[in-house]
Amino acid sequence: MNSTAKIRVLVVDDSAIARRSITQALARDPAIEVVGVASDPYVARDRILALRPDVLTLDLEMPRMDGLTFLKILQEHHPIPVVVISSATPAGSAMAMEALAAGAVDVVGKPDGSQALGEVARHLAQLVKAAARSQRWQGAPVAAEAQPALHGGGVASAPGRVIVIGASTGGVEALRFVLPRLPADLPPILVVQHIPPRFSRTMAQHLDELCPFPVREAEDGEEASWGTCLVAPGDFHMALVKATGGYRVRLAQSPPVHHCRPAVDVLFRSAAEHAGQDAVAVLLTGMGVDGARGMLALRTLGARTLAQDESSCVVFGMPQAAIKLGAAEKVVPLHRMPQAIMHALTGRHPE
């Protein structure tokens, strides 16, 4: 795609009201052109061939053929970046997680009456532009073949150790790769993934099925315990605080940071304040700069800091920002990230 050309988008949704709303939202950004709409995957198939869009927005719950089935067919026969726009019902959330696993770049909840059009338009336009730039569709290497979970030998069970992870666009798939390959007996893991409200619980449940340790959506005041992974709820910042013998998490709906809530920087800065050199911080794929300054604060205090490398990121924005600040001690491809985390915990260097 020419860097100066507008991003050509096809909107696929069975609802005429949704098609109009999405088109109007995207039309507010001068870098985006909606070249067509489709009411179902069969119409979309013909319009993709005729219009050659750069990005699709795709509803999942449609008649004739659901969006998830269509997405899988697309990835096999006509790969194109897809942003899923899904309802936040339990069924919609579950399908959204499957869509991310099937190759969607990101997922956004369908706007409701409580959201300002400008806020929805800005976020949706950001996702579409990130999808158009996403390296998954520019010949970037994909993650290496699945590897068995690593052994936890050599990790001292000191109460102060903690692992903090931040991710955005492409992060759900990155987490699906990294977390299941870590051993069960590890310090507490805290995760901030930019994801719409009500999708975070489904994501945590999905990861829980894959991982050797329990993964769940965090609750305010909950203990961050050894051998457990806590995921920030959508629309809540998550911070680490000291507690007797370890840590707890605090949730808050304070103002967004970098237009994000939850924000990685909130978690990382709290880890710098309360864990310091005992933390291991990981910044995975994602658009924007969230997490970079918090990671710098952690590295300044002696924490081990890891950023995903450009070639394995869907969007290199957040890791790149951290690298430019000098916040990342090591830059690691995704397929080496589980080992890099273990090396950081044990003090060993990669072989």
DOZATOR-890715 format. One record per residue: z, y, x of N, C-alpha, C in turn; residue in one letter. Coordinates in pm, whole numbers. Layout:
N
R      nc3      nc2      nc1     cac3     cac2     cac1      cc3      cc2      cc1   resn
R        Z        Y        X        Z        Y        X        Z        Y        X      A
...
# end
This chain:
351
R      nc3      nc2      nc1     cac3     cac2     cac1      cc3      cc2      cc1   resn
R        0     -120       84        0        0        0        0      125       87      M
R      -90      219       57      -94      347      129       38      420      111      N
R       94      470      224      227      531      218      229      659      137      S
R      110      723      120      105      847       43       66      824     -103      T
R       22      704     -135      -21      675     -272      101      653     -362      A
R       82      679     -489      189      651     -585      209      500     -598      K
R      331      462     -629      364      322     -653      320      287     -795      I
R      234      188     -805      176      150     -934      263       42     -998      R
R      310       69    -1120      407      -19    -1186      351      -69    -1318      V
R      371     -198    -1343      343     -257    -1474      476     -291    -1539      L
R      497     -244    -1662      621     -266    -1736      599     -381    -1834      V
R      680     -487    -1822      665     -606    -1907      792     -622    -1990      V
R      781     -603    -2120      896     -614    -2211      843     -632    -2352      D
R      906     -721    -2429      857     -744    -2564      896     -634    -2661      D
R      990     -549    -2623     1036     -441    -2709      955     -313    -2683      S
R      892     -260    -2789      816     -136    -2774      907      -21    -2735      A
R     1029      -22    -2788     1125       85    -2756     1162       77    -2607      I
R     1186      -44    -2557     1220      -62    -2416     1104      -22    -2326      A
R      982      -61    -2364      865      -25    -2283      852      127    -2273      R
R      873      194    -2384      862      341    -2385      973      403    -2301      R
R     1097      354    -2315     1210      410    -2241     1192      392    -2090      S
R     1150      271    -2050     1130      244    -1907     1017      329    -1852      I
R      909      340    -1929      796      422    -1885      838      568    -1868      T
R      914      621    -1965      960      759    -1956     1054      779    -1838      Q
R     1141      681    -1813     1234      693    -1701     1159      697    -1568      A
R     1062      608    -1551      988      603    -1426      896      722    -1409      L
R      847      778    -1520      757      894    -1513      825     1017    -1456      A
R      958     1020    -1455     1031     1134    -1401     1020     1143    -1249      R
R      979     1033    -1185      967     1032    -1038      821     1052     -999      D
R      789     1156     -924      649     1184     -890      585     1081     -799      P
R      666      994     -738      611      893     -647      569      766     -720      A
R      594      761     -852      569      639     -930      470      668    -1042      I
R      379      574    -1065      285      581    -1176      291      450    -1255      E
R      323      458    -1382      316      340    -1468      171      322    -1510      V
R      108      216    -1459      -36      198    -1483      -63      116    -1608      V
R       42       54    -1664       21      -24    -1783      149      -86    -1833      G
R      143     -138    -1956      257     -208    -2015      205     -339    -2074      V
R      296     -435    -2091      260     -563    -2151      375     -612    -2236      A
R      342     -671    -2349      445     -714    -2444      492     -857    -2420      S
R      420     -932    -2337      462    -1067    -2304      392    -1113    -2177      D
R      434    -1224    -2119      376    -1267    -1992      226    -1296    -1997      P
R      175    -1339    -2113       32    -1369    -2121      -50    -1241    -2109      Y
R       -5    -1136    -2175      -71    -1005    -2161      -53     -954    -2019      V
R       69     -973    -1965       98     -927    -1829        7     -993    -1727      A
R      -20    -1122    -1744     -106    -1194    -1649     -243    -1127    -1639      R
R     -302    -1095    -1754     -434    -1032    -1754     -428     -892    -1694      D
R     -320     -819    -1722     -312     -680    -1672     -281     -676    -1523      R
R     -210     -776    -1473     -189     -782    -1327     -323     -798    -1256      I
R     -408     -886    -1307     -538     -908    -1245     -627     -786    -1257      L
R     -618     -715    -1369     -704     -599    -1391     -654     -473    -1321      A
R     -523     -453    -1319     -467     -326    -1272     -411     -331    -1131      L
R     -384     -451    -1079     -330     -468     -944     -207     -378     -918      R
R     -102     -393     -997       17     -310     -974       87     -349     -844      P
R      165     -254     -792      245     -279     -671      377     -347     -704      D
R      431     -316     -825      562     -365     -866      559     -395    -1015      V
R      632     -498    -1056      654     -526    -1199      798     -497    -1234      L
R      822     -438    -1352      954     -448    -1412      942     -554    -1521      T
R     1040     -642    -1528     1026     -761    -1611     1151     -787    -1694      L
R     1132     -793    -1823     1237     -840    -1913     1243     -992    -1904      D
R     1358    -1050    -1927     1371    -1195    -1916     1366    -1267    -2050      L
R     1418    -1203    -2153     1428    -1269    -2284     1312    -1223    -2371      E
R     1203    -1301    -2368     1082    -1268    -2443     1029    -1390    -2515      M
R      954    -1369    -2625      893    -1482    -2695      772    -1536    -2619      P
R      722    -1649    -2663      604    -1717    -2608      633    -1776    -2470      R
R      677    -1693    -2375      718    -1743    -2243      828    -1651    -2194      M
R      941    -1708    -2151     1048    -1621    -2104     1014    -1566    -1966      D
R     1079    -1454    -1932     1048    -1386    -1807     1079    -1468    -1684      G
R     1180    -1554    -1690     1217    -1636    -1575     1105    -1736    -1542      L
R     1052    -1800    -1643      941    -1893    -1621      821    -1819    -1564      T
R      792    -1702    -1619      679    -1621    -1570      700    -1580    -1425      F
R      823    -1541    -1390      854    -1501    -1253      825    -1615    -1157      L
R      866    -1736    -1192      844    -1852    -1104      695    -1879    -1086      K
R      620    -1864    -1193      474    -1883    -1183      412    -1775    -1093      I
R      459    -1651    -1112      409    -1541    -1029      433    -1567     -881      L
R      554    -1606     -847      587    -1625     -705      502    -1734     -642      Q
R      461    -1832     -722      380    -1940     -668      233    -1902     -656      E
R      182    -1828     -755       37    -1806     -761       -6    -1663     -731      H
R       80    -1566     -757       41    -1426     -736      165    -1346     -698      H
R      219    -1365     -578      344    -1298     -541      335    -1146     -552      P
R      434    -1087     -616      440     -943     -635      587     -906     -650      I
R      631     -794     -595      771     -754     -611      806     -732     -759      P
R      920     -786     -799      964     -779     -938     1106     -724     -944      V
R     1126     -623    -1029     1259     -574    -1063     1289     -623    -1205      V
R     1394     -701    -1218     1431     -756    -1348     1516     -656    -1424      V
R     1483     -634    -1550     1562     -549    -1639     1615     -638    -1750      I
R     1745     -664    -1743     1802     -770    -1828     1917     -717    -1912      S
R     1937     -779    -2025     2055     -751    -2106     2177     -807    -2035      S
R     2291     -751    -2064     2416     -794    -1997     2491     -896    -2080      A
R     2422     -965    -2171     2484    -1075    -2243     2511    -1189    -2145      T
R     2600    -1283    -2179     2621    -1397    -2089     2491    -1470    -2056      P
R     2406    -1491    -2157     2280    -1559    -2131     2190    -1475    -2041      A
R     2184    -1345    -2068     2101    -1256    -1986     2150    -1249    -1843      G
R     2282    -1245    -1824     2338    -1239    -1688     2307    -1366    -1611      S
R     2319    -1481    -1677     2290    -1608    -1610     2143    -1616    -1571      A
R     2054    -1571    -1660     1912    -1572    -1629     1881    -1475    -1516      M
R     1952    -1363    -1511     1930    -1266    -1403     1963    -1327    -1268      A
R     2072    -1403    -1259     2106    -1469    -1133     1998    -1571    -1095      M
R     1947    -1644    -1193     1838    -1738    -1165     1714    -1664    -1119      E
R     1689    -1546    -1177     1571    -1468    -1139     1582    -1421     -994      A
R     1700    -1380     -953     1718    -1340     -812     1695    -1459     -720      L
R     1743    -1576     -760     1721    -1696     -680     1573    -1733     -676      A
R     1500    -1697     -782     1357    -1731     -790     1268    -1629     -719      A
R     1328    -1519     -671     1247    -1425     -593     1245    -1282     -641      G
R     1313    -1249     -751     1318    -1109     -793     1388    -1026     -685      A
R     1342     -902     -666     1400     -816     -562     1538     -766     -604      V
R     1552     -730     -731     1681     -681     -777     1686     -690     -929      D
R     1805     -664     -983     1824     -668    -1127     1897     -543    -1171      V
R     1858     -491    -1286     1925     -375    -1343     1950     -404    -1490      V
R     2066     -360    -1540     2097     -381    -1680     2017     -288    -1768      G
R     1984     -336    -1887     1914     -248    -1981     2005     -132    -2017      K
R     1952       -8    -2017     2037      108    -2047     2090      102    -2188      P
R     2215      153    -2204     2271      164    -2338     2295      311    -2368      D
R     2345      337    -2485     2361      476    -2529     2461      556    -2449      G
R     2548      490    -2372     2651      561    -2297     2600      615    -2164      S
R     2478      576    -2125     2426      616    -1995     2329      732    -2011      Q
R     2341      830    -1923     2250      944    -1924     2112      900    -1875      A
R     2006      954    -1938     1870      917    -1901     1845      946    -1753      L
R     1894     1061    -1707     1872     1098    -1567     1931      998    -1471      G
R     2052      949    -1502     2119      849    -1416     2039      719    -1415      E
R     1997      673    -1532     1920      549    -1543     1787      564    -1471      V
R     1720      679    -1493     1589      702    -1433     1598      702    -1281      A
R     1700      768    -1226     1714      774    -1080     1735      635    -1022      R
R     1824      558    -1085     1855      426    -1032     1734      332    -1042      H
R     1666      334    -1156     1551      247    -1175     1439      284    -1077      L
R     1417      414    -1059     1314      459     -964     1348      415     -823      A
R     1475      424     -786     1517      378     -652     1486      230     -634      Q
R     1516      149     -734     1492        5     -723     1342      -25     -713      L
R     1262       46     -791     1117       24     -786     1063       61     -649      V
R     1108      173     -594     1061      214     -460     1110      116     -353      K
R     1233       67     -368     1282      -33     -273     1200     -162     -284      A
R     1166     -200     -407     1085     -321     -426      948     -305     -361      A
R      888     -188     -375      756     -164     -317      760     -172     -164      A
R      873     -132     -107      887     -134       40      944     -265       92      R
R      990     -351        3     1068     -467       44      989     -555      140      S
R     1055     -596      246      989     -669      353      959     -812      315      Q
R     1019     -861      211      987     -996      163      838    -1005      131      R
R      780     -893       92      640     -892       50      549     -836      158      W
R      600     -820      281      521     -766      390      518     -862      508      Q
R      529     -990      478      518    -1091      582      642    -1112      665      G
R      756    -1061      621      878    -1080      699      922    -1225      693      A
R      985    -1276      799     1033    -1413      797     1141    -1432      690      P
R     1141    -1546      629     1247    -1576      533     1360    -1646      606      V
R     1472    -1664      536     1586    -1730      600     1550    -1871      643      A
R     1616    -1917      749     1591    -2051      801     1633    -2155      699      A
R     1591    -2278      724     1626    -2388      634     1777    -2404      622      E
R     1819    -2459      511     1962    -2475      484     2031    -2552      595      A
R     2153    -2509      626     2234    -2575      728     2367    -2614      665      Q
R     2432    -2716      716     2562    -2755      659     2668    -2650      687      P
R     2776    -2651      609     2886    -2558      631     2945    -2579      770      A
R     2983    -2468      832     3040    -2474      966     3185    -2520      960      L
R     3237    -2561     1076     3378    -2598     1085     3461    -2476     1119      H
R     3583    -2474     1069     3671    -2358     1089     3760    -2368     1210      G
R     3737    -2466     1297     3822    -2483     1414     3824    -2361     1502      G
R     3941    -2323     1549     3952    -2210     1639     3986    -2080     1570      G
R     3992    -2079     1436     4029    -1957     1364     4180    -1956     1345      V
R     4246    -1866     1413     4392    -1859     1401     4429    -1810     1262      A
R     4531    -1873     1204     4570    -1837     1066     4666    -1718     1065      S
R     4633    -1616     1146     4715    -1495     1147     4698    -1423     1014      A
R     4807    -1372      956     4799    -1312      823     4716    -1185      818      P
R     4689    -1121      932     4619     -994      930     4468    -1003      925      G
R     4412    -1121      950     4267    -1133      954     4207    -1119      815      R
R     4088    -1056      808     4018    -1038      682     3870    -1019      711      V
R     3784    -1067      622     3639    -1051      633     3593     -962      517      I
R     3520     -855      548     3468     -765      444     3316     -762      455      V
R     3250     -776      341     3103     -788      338     3048     -689      237      I
R     2941     -618      275     2874     -526      184     2725     -556      176      G
R     2667     -540       57     2525     -568       38     2473     -493      -84      A
R     2341     -478      -88     2277     -416     -203     2149     -492     -233      S
R     2034     -426     -235     1908     -490     -273     1879     -610     -184      T
R     1861     -725     -245     1841     -849     -171     1970     -919     -133      G
R     2082     -855     -166     2211     -906     -120     2257    -1033     -188      G
R     2222    -1050     -315     2268    -1171     -385     2212    -1295     -315      V
R     2084    -1291     -280     2026    -1405     -210     2083    -1420      -70      E
R     2110    -1308       -3     2172    -1316      130     2311    -1379      122      A
R     2388    -1340       21     2520    -1399        1     2509    -1548      -32      L
R     2409    -1583     -111     2386    -1725     -144     2356    -1807      -19      R
R     2300    -1742       82     2273    -1813      206     2397    -1819      295      F
R     2466    -1707      312     2573    -1697      411     2701    -1767      365      V
R     2749    -1734      247     2882    -1780      207     2896    -1932      200      L
R     2801    -2006      143     2820    -2152      136     2823    -2220      272      P
R     2777    -2152      376     2774    -2211      510     2898    -2180      590      R
R     2992    -2108      532     3120    -2082      597     3219    -2192      559      L
R     3314    -2224      646     3413    -2328      615     3514    -2280      512      P
R     3585    -2374      453     3681    -2342      347     3804    -2270      399      A
R     3845    -2304      520     3973    -2253      573     3948    -2127      655      D
R     3932    -2014      584     3902    -1886      648     3995    -1777      595      L
R     4006    -1665      667     4080    -1551      612     4017    -1505      481      P
R     4088    -1421      405     4031    -1370      280     3897    -1301      303      P
R     3806    -1323      210     3673    -1260      215     3663    -1166       95      I
R     3628    -1041      119     3609     -942       13     3463     -897       15      L
R     3399     -897     -100     3256     -868     -109     3232     -752     -205      V
R     3156     -653     -158     3100     -550     -246     2950     -569     -248      V
R     2896     -602     -364     2753     -613     -387     2717     -511     -494      Q
R     2621     -424     -467     2576     -331     -569     2509     -410     -681      H
R     2573     -414     -796     2522     -494     -908     2572     -430    -1036      I
R     2492     -437    -1144     2533     -372    -1268     2663     -431    -1324      P
R     2738     -351    -1398     2858     -404    -1465     2822     -525    -1551      P
R     2914     -616    -1556     2904     -739    -1635     2815     -846    -1570      R
R     2739     -809    -1466     2665     -910    -1391     2748     -965    -1277      F
R     2848     -890    -1232     2924     -931    -1114     3003    -1060    -1140      S
R     3056    -1075    -1259     3131    -1197    -1289     3040    -1319    -1285      R
R     2921    -1306    -1342     2826    -1416    -1337     2788    -1449    -1194      T
R     2769    -1345    -1112     2736    -1368     -971     2849    -1443     -901      M
R     2974    -1401     -926     3088    -1468     -864     3095    -1614     -908      A
R     3073    -1640    -1035     3077    -1777    -1085     2966    -1861    -1020      Q
R     2850    -1800    -1003     2738    -1870     -940     2771    -1903     -795      H
R     2826    -1808     -721     2864    -1833     -582     2977    -1936     -573      L
R     3068    -1933     -670     3178    -2028     -670     3127    -2173     -675      D
R     3018    -2194     -747     2961    -2328     -757     2900    -2374     -625      E
R     2863    -2279     -538     2794    -2311     -415     2886    -2322     -294      L
R     3001    -2255     -299     3084    -2236     -180     3195    -2340     -168      C
R     3242    -2368      -46     3352    -2463      -27     3489    -2401      -54      P
R     3494    -2273      -86     3618    -2204     -121     3598    -2135     -256      F
R     3706    -2103     -328     3691    -2036     -457     3637    -1894     -442      P
R     3545    -1859     -530     3490    -1723     -538     3513    -1674     -680      V
R     3570    -1555     -694     3592    -1501     -828     3586    -1350     -826      R
R     3566    -1292     -944     3569    -1148     -958     3714    -1100     -941      E
R     3732     -997     -860     3866     -949     -828     3932     -884     -948      A
R     4066     -893     -952     4147     -821    -1050     4239     -724     -976      E
R     4267     -613    -1040     4349     -510     -975     4486     -565     -936      D
R     4526     -543     -811     4655     -589     -763     4660     -732     -717      G
R     4548     -803     -726     4545     -944     -689     4562     -961     -538      E
R     4631    -1067     -500     4647    -1098     -359     4515    -1146     -301      E
R     4481    -1093     -184     4365    -1142     -109     4414    -1256      -20      A
R     4397    -1377      -67     4462    -1490       -1     4365    -1567       88      S
R     4424    -1638      183     4349    -1721      278     4266    -1824      200      W
R     4140    -1841      241     4054    -1942      179     4003    -1903       42      G
R     3994    -1771       14     3946    -1722     -115     3851    -1604      -94      T
R     3749    -1597     -177     3654    -1484     -174     3665    -1407     -305      C
R     3686    -1275     -295     3696    -1187     -411     3576    -1092     -413      L
R     3514    -1080     -529     3396     -996     -548     3434     -874     -631      V
R     3392     -757     -588     3422     -634     -663     3353     -638     -799      A
R     3426     -607     -907     3361     -599    -1038     3261     -483    -1042      P
R     3153     -501    -1116     3058     -392    -1133     3127     -270    -1194      G
R     3094     -152    -1141     3145      -24    -1187     3289        4    -1145      D
R     3344      -76    -1053     3478      -51     -998     3472      -53     -845      F
R     3528       51     -783     3549       43     -639     3656      -61     -610      H
R     3646     -127     -496     3748     -222     -452     3797     -181     -314      M
R     3929     -168     -299     3990     -132     -171     4092     -236     -131      A
R     4111     -247       -1     4209     -337       57     4337     -259       85      L
R     4453     -314       46     4581     -250       77     4675     -354      134      V
R     4768     -309      219     4865     -400      278     4965     -448      173      K
R     5009     -570      189     5113     -627      104     5201     -715      192      A
R     5312     -758      141     5401     -843      219     5329     -969      264      T
R     5316     -985      395     5253    -1104      449     5102    -1107      440      G
R     5040     -999      397     4894    -1002      388     4838     -879      319      G
R     4746     -902      224     4676     -792      158     4666     -816        7      Y
R     4647     -706      -63     4607     -709     -204     4484     -621     -220      R
R     4418     -631     -335     4305     -544     -365     4343     -448     -477      V
R     4292     -328     -466     4308     -229     -573     4171     -190     -623      R
R     4159     -186     -755     4035     -147     -821     4050       -9     -882      L
R     3943       70     -878     3950      206     -933     3812      249     -978      A
R     3811      333    -1082     3686      393    -1128     3679      539    -1085      Q
R     3722      566     -963     3707      699     -904     3558      729     -888      S
R     3522      854     -857     3380      891     -856     3295      803     -764      P
R     3167      783     -801     3078      704     -716     3068      762     -576      P
R     3044      677     -480     3020      716     -341     2878      674     -307      V
R     2796      769     -257     2653      742     -233     2586      696     -362      H
R     2628      751     -475     2576      714     -608     2610      569     -643      H
R     2706      508     -576     2737      367     -597     2882      349     -640      C
R     2902      259     -735     3036      212     -771     3022       70     -824      R
R     3064      -29     -746     3147      -21     -625     3066       28     -505      P
R     3137       86     -408     3075      132     -284     3130       51     -167      A
R     3041       16      -77     3082      -58       43     3172       28      129      V
R     3142      157      138     3223      246      222     3369      250      177      D
R     3395      240       47     3533      239        0     3606      117       55      V
R     3542        2       47     3603     -121      100     3619     -112      252      L
R     3514      -72      321     3519      -70      468     3623       30      519      F
R     3630      147      457     3728      247      503     3870      199      478      R
R     3892      132      367     4027       80      340     4061      -32      439      S
R     3961     -112      475     3985     -217      576     4016     -154      711      A
R     3949      -43      743     3980       26      868     4123       77      868      A
R     4167      130      754     4302      186      745     4409       78      750      E
R     4386      -34      684     4494     -132      667     4480     -258      754      H
R     4358     -287      801     4339     -406      884     4298     -373     1026      A
R     4222     -264     1043     4182     -221     1176     4111     -330     1253      G
R     4159     -360     1373     4093     -455     1461     4100     -599     1411      Q
R     4180     -625     1311     4189     -761     1256     4076     -793     1158      D
R     3992     -694     1128     3884     -715     1032     3756     -760     1102      A
R     3676     -835     1026     3536     -861     1061     3453     -804      947      V
R     3362     -712      980     3281     -645      877     3135     -687      891      A
R     3072     -713      776     2933     -759      773     2856     -671      675      V
R     2743     -617      721     2658     -535      636     2523     -604      623      L
R     2492     -644      499     2369     -717      471     2264     -624      411      L
R     2150     -681      380     2035     -609      326     2071     -514      212      T
R     2005     -402      204     2029     -308       95     1969     -172      121      G
R     1938     -100       13     1881       33       28     1992      137       40      M
R     1959      249      105     2054      358      118     2134      350      246      G
R     2249      418      245     2332      428      366     2475      380      342      V
R     2504      327      224     2641      288      192     2691      184      291      D
R     2812      205      341     2874      111      434     2864      150      579      G
R     2769      237      614     2746      269      756     2866      341      817      A
R     2915      444      750     3026      521      808     3157      442      804      R
R     3176      364      700     3295      279      696     3293      176      807      G
R     3174      122      835     3163       27      946     3190       95     1080      M
R     3145      220     1095     3173      293     1218     3324      312     1237      L
R     3394      343     1128     3540      358     1136     3604      227     1180      A
R     3554      116     1129     3608      -15     1167     3581      -45     1315      L
R     3458      -20     1359     3426      -51     1499     3507       37     1595      R
R     3528      162     1556     3606      253     1641     3747      199     1664      T
R     3800      127     1564     3935       72     1574     3939      -68     1636      L
R     3824     -117     1678     3821     -246     1746     3784     -365     1659      G
R     3745     -342     1533     3700     -452     1448     3567     -506     1496      A
R     3538     -631     1466     3407     -690     1495     3314     -653     1380      R
R     3195     -604     1413     3103     -553     1311     2965     -613     1331      T
R     2907     -665     1222     2779     -734     1225     2685     -674     1121      L
R     2560     -647     1160     2460     -596     1067     2340     -690     1066      A
R     2284     -712      949     2166     -798      937     2046     -730     1002      Q
R     1960     -808     1067     1846     -749     1138     1733     -715     1042      D
R     1642     -631     1090     1534     -580     1006     1443     -690      955      E
R     1410     -787     1040     1311     -886     1003     1356     -975      888      S
R     1487     -993      870     1534    -1082      764     1585    -1007      641      S
R     1586     -873      646     1630     -794      531     1519     -781      427      C
R     1555     -779      300     1461     -737      197     1439     -587      208      V
R     1549     -511      222     1544     -366      247     1640     -338      362      V
R     1593     -269      464     1670     -253      588     1760     -129      584      F
R     1765      -57      473     1832       73      470     1976       75      519      G
R     2064       -2      458     2206        3      491     2235      -49      632      M
R     2183     -165      671     2205     -206      810     2146     -108      911      P
R     2028      -55      881     1965       40      972     2052      164      991      Q
R     2111      214      882     2197      331      892     2317      303      982      A
R     2375      183      969     2488      147     1053     2447      134     1199      A
R     2332       75     1224     2284       58     1361     2259      194     1426      I
R     2199      286     1351     2170      419     1405     2298      494     1441      K
R     2406      469     1367     2534      534     1396     2608      468     1513      L
R     2558      355     1558     2631      280     1659     2747      202     1603      G
R     2743      174     1471     2855      107     1405     2849      -44     1417      A
R     2731      -98     1444     2714     -244     1447     2729     -295     1590      A
R     2829     -379     1611     2846     -441     1743     2733     -538     1772      E
R     2691     -613     1670     2581     -708     1686     2486     -696     1568      K
R     2356     -713     1596     2251     -715     1494     2200     -859     1487      V
R     2209     -918     1368     2197    -1064     1357     2096    -1100     1247      V
R     2002    -1193     1273     1916    -1242     1164     1999    -1320     1062      P
R     1953    -1322      940     2032    -1383      833     2066    -1529      864      L
R     1973    -1604      919     1999    -1747      941     2104    -1770     1048      H
R     2140    -1667     1127     2245    -1679     1227     2376    -1613     1184      R
R     2376    -1551     1067     2494    -1475     1027     2618    -1562     1008      M
R     2611    -1680      946     2734    -1761      935     2796    -1791     1072      P
R     2713    -1828     1169     2767    -1855     1303     2824    -1728     1365      Q
R     2756    -1615     1343     2804    -1489     1401     2940    -1451     1345      A
R     2962    -1476     1216     3092    -1448     1156     3200    -1535     1220      I
R     3169    -1663     1239     3266    -1753     1301     3295    -1713     1446      M
R     3192    -1673     1519     3212    -1627     1656     3301    -1503     1659      H
R     3279    -1413     1562     3361    -1292     1557     3508    -1325     1529      A
R     3531    -1425     1445     3669    -1464     1413     3739    -1534     1528      L
R     3662    -1613     1602     3724    -1693     1708     3720    -1625     1844      T
R     3643    -1515     1853     3632    -1446     1981     3529    -1504     2073      G
R     3454    -1607     2024     3350    -1666     2108     3221    -1587     2093      R
R     3132    -1600     2188     3001    -1537     2183     2897    -1642     2143      H
R     2793    -1597     2070     2691    -1694     2030     2630    -1763     2151      P
R     2595    -1888     2130     2534    -1964     2241     2389    -1926     2256      E
# end
